[in-house]
Amino acid sequence: MFRKRRGQQEMSWATIVDFYARLREVTEIIGSHHDKLLGGPGKTILLDETFLTKRKYNKGRKTKTMTQVVLGIYCRDDKEGLFFG
């Protein structure tokens, strides 16, 4: 699934497993708070988790309060989606 390209550092399996576990947890929380169903048998669902960080221009370190996580769930067949930030 994840291929190593020339000059690119290898990603550990622990990182990949943690990422998917976090994604499952976030989608479970969202699903418990919203009644809208996306997808179904034979339909394609796209998930995207994006981290937005404020740039510090090498003046100090980034903190967790400076990072915004945006999750998008989109049904390609129905052309409907949900976005959470």
C-alpha atoms as a printed R data frame, in Angstrom:
   type eleno elety resid chain resno       x      y      z
1  ATOM     1    CA   MET     A     1   0.000  0.000  0.000
2  ATOM     2    CA   PHE     A     2   2.741  2.482  0.919
3  ATOM     3    CA   ARG     A     3   5.685  2.420 -1.461
4  ATOM     4    CA   LYS     A     4   9.077  3.834 -0.685
5  ATOM     5    CA   ARG     A     5  10.341  6.331 -3.252
6  ATOM     6    CA   ARG     A     6  13.956  7.168 -3.859
7  ATOM     7    CA   GLY     A     7  15.224  9.681 -1.310
8  ATOM     8    CA   GLN     A     8  12.103  9.372  0.848
9  ATOM     9    CA   GLN     A     9  12.214  8.131  4.415
10 ATOM    10    CA   GLU     A    10  10.404  4.921  5.172
11 ATOM    11    CA   MET     A    11   7.209  5.113  7.231
12 ATOM    12    CA   SER     A    12   6.993  2.655 10.113
13 ATOM    13    CA   TRP     A    13   4.082  0.250 10.432
14 ATOM    14    CA   ALA     A    14   3.347  1.621 13.908
15 ATOM    15    CA   THR     A    15   2.749  5.070 12.387
16 ATOM    16    CA   ILE     A    16   0.428  3.655  9.735
17 ATOM    17    CA   VAL     A    17  -1.542  1.630 12.297
18 ATOM    18    CA   ASP     A    18  -1.848  4.661 14.605
19 ATOM    19    CA   PHE     A    19  -3.080  6.806 11.699
20 ATOM    20    CA   TYR     A    20  -5.809  4.336 10.722
21 ATOM    21    CA   ALA     A    21  -6.837  3.842 14.361
22 ATOM    22    CA   ARG     A    22  -7.188  7.605 14.773
23 ATOM    23    CA   LEU     A    23  -9.175  7.860 11.541
24 ATOM    24    CA   ARG     A    24 -11.538  5.092 12.692
25 ATOM    25    CA   GLU     A    25 -12.003  6.836 16.043
26 ATOM    26    CA   VAL     A    26 -12.784 10.200 14.427
27 ATOM    27    CA   THR     A    27 -15.298  8.704 11.989
28 ATOM    28    CA   GLU     A    28 -16.977  6.819 14.846
29 ATOM    29    CA   ILE     A    29 -17.379 10.045 16.842
30 ATOM    30    CA   ILE     A    30 -18.747 11.906 13.828
31 ATOM    31    CA   GLY     A    31 -21.112  9.073 12.994
32 ATOM    32    CA   SER     A    32 -22.524  9.051 16.509
33 ATOM    33    CA   HIS     A    33 -23.355 12.786 16.350
34 ATOM    34    CA   HIS     A    34 -24.868 12.949 12.847
35 ATOM    35    CA   ASP     A    35 -27.815 11.035 11.453
36 ATOM    36    CA   LYS     A    36 -26.932 11.583  7.780
37 ATOM    37    CA   LEU     A    37 -25.750  8.377  6.138
38 ATOM    38    CA   LEU     A    38 -23.305  8.424  3.256
39 ATOM    39    CA   GLY     A    39 -22.663  5.577  0.865
40 ATOM    40    CA   GLY     A    40 -24.040  2.095  0.967
41 ATOM    41    CA   PRO     A    41 -23.440 -1.190 -0.825
42 ATOM    42    CA   GLY     A    42 -21.400 -0.654 -3.988
43 ATOM    43    CA   LYS     A    43 -20.786  3.078 -3.386
44 ATOM    44    CA   THR     A    44 -17.396  4.735 -3.027
45 ATOM    45    CA   ILE     A    45 -16.620  6.823  0.067
46 ATOM    46    CA   LEU     A    46 -13.557  9.083  0.193
47 ATOM    47    CA   LEU     A    47 -11.994 10.089  3.533
48 ATOM    48    CA   ASP     A    48  -9.444 12.863  3.958
49 ATOM    49    CA   GLU     A    49  -7.800 14.112  7.134
50 ATOM    50    CA   THR     A    50  -5.790 17.322  6.705
51 ATOM    51    CA   PHE     A    51  -3.592 19.063  9.266
52 ATOM    52    CA   LEU     A    52  -3.339 22.839  8.849
53 ATOM    53    CA   THR     A    53  -0.505 24.511 10.760
54 ATOM    54    CA   LYS     A    54   0.361 28.169 11.144
55 ATOM    55    CA   ARG     A    55   3.855 28.880  9.858
56 ATOM    56    CA   LYS     A    56   6.257 30.354 12.397
57 ATOM    57    CA   TYR     A    57   9.094 31.348  9.981
58 ATOM    58    CA   ASN     A    58  11.706 29.646 12.193
59 ATOM    59    CA   LYS     A    59  10.748 31.739 15.239
60 ATOM    60    CA   GLY     A    60   9.885 29.276 17.949
61 ATOM    61    CA   ARG     A    61   8.309 25.870 17.782
62 ATOM    62    CA   LYS     A    62   4.933 24.751 16.569
63 ATOM    63    CA   THR     A    63   2.457 23.901 19.302
64 ATOM    64    CA   LYS     A    64  -0.652 21.750 19.274
65 ATOM    65    CA   THR     A    65  -2.833 24.854 19.635
66 ATOM    66    CA   MET     A    66  -1.530 26.101 16.289
67 ATOM    67    CA   THR     A    67  -2.723 23.011 14.399
68 ATOM    68    CA   GLN     A    68  -6.249 22.649 12.970
69 ATOM    69    CA   VAL     A    69  -7.450 19.211 11.870
70 ATOM    70    CA   VAL     A    70 -10.057 19.070  9.087
71 ATOM    71    CA   LEU     A    71 -11.833 15.813  8.242
72 ATOM    72    CA   GLY     A    72 -13.774 15.376  5.022
73 ATOM    73    CA   ILE     A    73 -16.067 12.489  4.096
74 ATOM    74    CA   TYR     A    74 -17.427 12.432  0.534
75 ATOM    75    CA   CYS     A    75 -19.634  9.981 -1.376
76 ATOM    76    CA   ARG     A    76 -18.451  9.974 -4.985
77 ATOM    77    CA   ASP     A    77 -21.650  8.372 -6.335
78 ATOM    78    CA   ASP     A    78 -24.187 10.611 -4.524
79 ATOM    79    CA   LYS     A    79 -21.967 13.742 -4.704
80 ATOM    80    CA   GLU     A    80 -22.665 14.490 -1.026
81 ATOM    81    CA   GLY     A    81 -20.167 15.146  1.708
82 ATOM    82    CA   LEU     A    82 -19.547 16.181  5.296
83 ATOM    83    CA   PHE     A    83 -16.661 18.343  6.480
84 ATOM    84    CA   PHE     A    84 -15.601 18.883 10.079
85 ATOM    85    CA   GLY     A    85 -12.929 21.171 11.492
